[in-house]
């Protein structure tokens, strides 16, 4: 069951991307390919300027590297 205390939200400030935390996972909103310094393994990034046909809209971080997900 979803509990209010299990998530937090932060809005983007300047160059800092916005993120939504769901338990231990964060979902970032980014422009361009997310840098490997952003986030932790098992986080996700939604690319605002990505093209769905090119599989550049959703990224998953594995082994400290962001990988484009096939949609």
N, C-alpha and C positions, 0 to 999 in steps of 0.2 A: 504494500500500500504506500502511496505517495505521502510523504510527510513534509510539511512546510520547512522544517529545519534542515532538510536534506539537500537544499539547493541554495546557491547565492548567485547574484548577478552583479556585473560591473560594466559600466558603460565605457566606451573608448574615450580616452583623453589624449588629444594630440596624436602621437604615433603609437600609443598603446592600444592594442586591439581589444575589443569588447569580448567578454566571455560569459558563459553560463555554466555553473558547476552543478552537476547531477551526481551526488554521492562523491566518488573519487574521480570521476571523469569530468573534464572541462571541454566545452564546445566553444571554439573561438570564431570570431568573425574577422576576416582578414582581407586585405587587398594584395594580390600577387601570391606567389608561392610562399607558404609560411616558412620562416627561418627555423633551422634546427634548434636554435637556442630557445624557441618558444615552446612552452608546454612540456608535458611529460608523456611517457609511453602510454598508449591506449586513449589519449586525448583525440579529439576531432577538430578540424578546422573547416569552416564554410567560407569559400572564396567568393567574395562579392562580385569580382570582375571575371570569373571563370566562365567557360563555355561548356555546357552540358555535353555536347557531342564530342568534345575533346577530353572528357573525363578530368576536368580541372576544377570542378566545383566543390568536391568533398575530399578531404585528406584525412588519413588516419596515421598516427605516429606509432611506429614500431621500430625497435632497436635504435631509438634516438634519431630517427629519420622520418620525415613526413612523406607518405606515399599516396599518390592519387588513387581514389577508389573508382572502380568501374561502375557506372550507373546504368 
